[in-house]
Amino acid sequence: MKTDSRIVVTADGSHSLFNEQAGQHYHSIFGARQESERVFMELGLQEAFDRFTETPLRVFEMGFGTGLNAVMTAQEAENRQRPVLYTTVEAFPIPLDEAYQLNFDEVLGTRYTYALHEAPWQIPTVINPYFTLTKQERQLQTFSTDGAFHVVYYDAFAPEAQPELWTADLFQHVAGMMVSNGILTTYCSKGYVQRNLKAAGFRVEKHPGPARKREILRAVKI
């Protein structure tokens, strides 16, 4: 999938991108920041900080995309002074010239967006004293790890655009990279996604979503 895309200003003033080939926005047009805050920070990262006392916390993101989730995680890790090792896969990175147009640092009061996108692939990069990023330019299907993640942000394009990323087999692959009681969060609450998560060994919880989104999911590895 190519990365021909254009900047979109969402309802809360934060940017998203629209991918022309996939016909998909990277974030909700009703508020990119609000969506990431609710789906990935509140239900995922903050819950993991409370649930797992060991450090560092290991976070995995499916779909680095614009880097918004990484920016917000780096900010939260620094605010809490809790070390985070952040690993992400992205098969189709956005061009740097597009990344430089994103307004996340302005909206969030951070200084991470450029550093995250400029970080080399495959090499752990210290973004701040509490946040280390490792980006993998590959598909999720080919990714493996010797460690185990406490929390997974599942932020692939919607099933209509990438159905192969929402199967029970792939969720089982992800579950195999997680600790017991590890947390997976996603914006997609479709019935067959819930069934596939359960088939892969997760307990599925439905939670209220951000603006214009009735339900989102938190899945816990059994």
VMD Tcl script that draws the C-alpha trace (Angstrom):
set ca {
  {0.00 0.00 0.00}
  {1.45 3.35 -1.00}
  {1.59 6.29 1.37}
  {0.17 9.01 -0.88}
  {-1.72 11.02 1.69}
  {-2.87 14.47 2.70}
  {-3.12 16.36 5.97}
  {-6.55 16.56 7.60}
  {-7.41 18.83 10.53}
  {-9.67 16.86 12.88}
  {-12.41 18.26 15.12}
  {-10.15 18.79 18.15}
  {-7.56 20.69 16.11}
  {-5.04 17.86 15.88}
  {-3.89 16.50 12.55}
  {-4.57 13.20 10.84}
  {-3.66 11.93 7.39}
  {-5.95 10.54 4.73}
  {-4.45 7.66 2.76}
  {-5.71 7.93 -0.79}
  {-5.06 4.29 -1.78}
  {-6.67 2.75 1.31}
  {-9.44 5.33 1.46}
  {-8.78 5.54 5.21}
  {-7.94 8.21 7.78}
  {-5.10 7.40 10.15}
  {-7.13 8.82 13.05}
  {-10.71 9.78 13.76}
  {-11.82 12.96 12.00}
  {-13.83 13.74 15.15}
  {-10.58 14.20 17.08}
  {-7.28 12.45 16.54}
  {-5.89 13.45 19.91}
  {-9.11 12.53 21.73}
  {-9.21 9.13 20.05}
  {-5.62 8.24 20.96}
  {-6.09 9.54 24.50}
  {-9.14 7.37 25.09}
  {-8.29 4.19 23.16}
  {-4.57 3.84 23.73}
  {-3.57 6.01 26.68}
  {-6.49 5.57 29.09}
  {-7.50 1.98 28.31}
  {-4.01 0.77 27.41}
  {-0.97 2.58 28.78}
  {-2.40 3.97 32.00}
  {-4.01 0.64 32.87}
  {-0.71 -1.13 32.17}
  {1.21 1.27 34.41}
  {-1.21 0.45 37.22}
  {-1.29 -3.29 36.52}
  {2.41 -3.99 35.99}
  {4.93 -2.72 38.51}
  {8.03 -4.08 36.81}
  {10.12 -1.74 34.72}
  {10.60 -1.00 31.98}
  {7.09 -1.31 30.58}
  {7.16 -2.91 27.14}
  {4.72 -1.40 24.63}
  {4.04 -2.64 21.10}
  {2.21 -0.63 18.46}
  {0.77 -2.21 15.35}
  {1.03 0.58 12.79}
  {3.38 3.46 13.63}
  {1.60 5.69 11.10}
  {1.72 9.36 12.04}
  {3.53 8.67 15.32}
  {0.77 10.24 17.42}
  {0.46 7.28 19.81}
  {4.23 7.24 20.29}
  {4.31 10.98 20.98}
  {1.62 10.65 23.64}
  {3.29 7.62 25.20}
  {6.65 9.38 25.39}
  {4.92 12.31 27.09}
  {3.15 10.07 29.61}
  {6.30 8.09 30.37}
  {8.20 11.30 31.07}
  {5.37 12.73 33.19}
  {5.19 9.56 35.29}
  {8.94 8.95 35.20}
  {8.27 5.34 34.24}
  {10.64 3.78 31.69}
  {8.99 2.52 28.50}
  {10.51 0.39 25.76}
  {8.35 1.07 22.71}
  {8.44 -1.20 19.67}
  {6.39 -0.57 16.55}
  {6.02 -2.05 13.09}
  {5.12 -0.08 9.99}
  {5.13 -1.60 6.52}
  {4.50 1.70 4.72}
  {6.18 4.64 6.52}
  {4.96 8.11 5.70}
  {7.51 10.43 4.05}
  {9.46 12.74 6.33}
  {8.16 15.82 4.55}
  {4.63 14.82 5.57}
  {5.71 14.05 9.13}
  {7.22 17.53 9.41}
  {3.79 19.05 8.72}
  {2.04 17.27 11.61}
  {1.07 19.54 14.50}
  {1.25 17.09 17.40}
  {4.03 18.89 19.26}
  {2.12 22.15 18.99}
  {-1.15 20.60 20.20}
  {0.38 18.48 22.99}
  {3.18 20.78 24.10}
  {5.80 18.14 23.30}
  {9.01 18.01 21.28}
  {9.00 14.46 19.99}
  {7.35 14.25 16.58}
  {10.39 14.95 14.42}
  {12.70 12.82 16.56}
  {10.35 9.83 16.34}
  {10.10 10.01 12.56}
  {13.80 10.70 12.10}
  {14.83 7.77 14.32}
  {16.60 5.03 12.35}
  {14.79 1.80 11.64}
  {15.72 -1.37 13.54}
  {17.89 0.53 16.05}
  {16.73 1.40 19.61}
  {16.70 5.19 19.93}
  {16.42 7.14 23.17}
  {13.79 9.87 22.69}
  {13.76 11.03 26.31}
  {15.21 9.52 29.52}
  {12.07 7.42 30.00}
  {11.23 6.44 26.43}
  {13.20 4.30 23.99}
  {11.82 3.67 20.50}
  {12.53 0.77 18.16}
  {10.85 0.98 14.76}
  {10.63 -2.06 12.50}
  {9.91 -1.46 8.82}
  {8.02 -4.67 8.18}
  {4.64 -6.34 8.25}
  {3.24 -7.62 11.51}
  {3.09 -11.14 10.08}
  {6.90 -11.24 9.83}
  {7.64 -9.70 13.22}
  {8.82 -11.70 16.22}
  {10.49 -10.86 19.51}
  {12.40 -12.55 22.31}
  {10.65 -10.42 24.93}
  {7.02 -10.07 25.92}
  {4.86 -6.96 25.77}
  {2.67 -5.63 28.57}
  {0.44 -3.59 26.28}
  {-0.38 -3.60 22.57}
  {-1.88 -0.69 20.66}
  {-3.68 -2.30 17.73}
  {-4.00 0.62 15.33}
  {-4.14 -0.94 11.88}
  {-6.37 0.47 9.17}
  {-9.99 -0.66 9.44}
  {-10.91 -4.24 8.44}
  {-12.52 -2.96 5.25}
  {-9.10 -1.84 4.04}
  {-6.86 -4.51 5.61}
  {-8.96 -7.58 6.51}
  {-5.84 -9.73 6.80}
  {-4.80 -7.81 9.93}
  {-7.95 -8.66 11.90}
  {-7.97 -12.46 11.78}
  {-7.92 -14.89 14.69}
  {-4.60 -16.30 13.46}
  {-2.93 -12.91 13.52}
  {-4.35 -12.05 16.93}
  {-2.97 -15.38 18.15}
  {0.43 -14.34 16.76}
  {0.18 -11.11 18.75}
  {-0.96 -12.94 21.90}
  {2.17 -15.06 21.68}
  {4.26 -11.90 22.12}
  {2.44 -10.71 25.25}
  {2.74 -11.36 28.98}
  {-0.06 -13.07 30.88}
  {-2.81 -10.50 31.57}
  {-1.26 -8.23 28.97}
  {-3.55 -5.60 27.44}
  {-4.51 -5.02 23.80}
  {-6.59 -1.98 22.90}
  {-8.19 -1.05 19.61}
  {-10.73 1.38 18.22}
  {-12.49 -1.36 16.22}
  {-15.35 -3.12 17.99}
  {-16.91 -5.08 15.11}
  {-18.51 -8.36 16.16}
  {-16.15 -10.58 14.19}
  {-13.13 -8.72 15.60}
  {-14.40 -9.51 19.09}
  {-14.92 -13.16 18.14}
  {-11.46 -13.40 16.61}
  {-9.85 -11.92 19.71}
  {-11.68 -14.42 21.91}
  {-10.63 -17.29 19.62}
  {-7.02 -16.11 19.99}
  {-7.15 -16.37 23.77}
  {-8.26 -12.92 24.90}
  {-10.99 -11.82 27.28}
  {-12.75 -8.96 25.54}
  {-14.10 -5.88 27.29}
  {-16.27 -3.24 25.63}
  {-15.78 0.35 26.78}
  {-17.31 3.70 25.81}
  {-15.40 5.32 22.99}
  {-14.31 8.88 22.21}
  {-16.40 11.37 20.24}
  {-18.91 9.74 17.86}
  {-17.60 6.25 18.75}
  {-20.03 4.21 20.83}
  {-17.72 1.32 21.77}
  {-14.04 0.44 21.72}
  {-12.26 -2.67 22.91}
  {-9.78 -3.67 25.55}
  {-8.71 -7.31 25.32}
  {-6.78 -9.06 28.07}
  {-4.59 -12.08 27.34}
  {-5.90 -15.00 29.38}
}
mol new
graphics top color blue
foreach p $ca { graphics top sphere $p radius 0.5 }
foreach p [lrange $ca 0 end-1] q [lrange $ca 1 end] { graphics top cylinder $p $q radius 0.2 }
display resetview
